[in-house]
Amino acid sequence: MLQRIERAPAPARYAHIPTLRRMIAAQSSSGQPAPCQARAMLRRLEEEAAEDMFDNMPV
């Protein structure tokens, strides 16, 4: 799943943020650590989405 998200264009990648959050939460609640790659990707996608949101704001 992470590879598919990585290959997607930016807007499509951002659509996967809720899915990644649920996956990480489900693993954490079951006592298993979430993969560090998934956590890193989630952080990166959240940062990219926030930056893209502000890139389109007029100054």
Helices and strands as residue ranges (DSSP letters): H 2-7, H 10-14, H 17-29, H 36-55
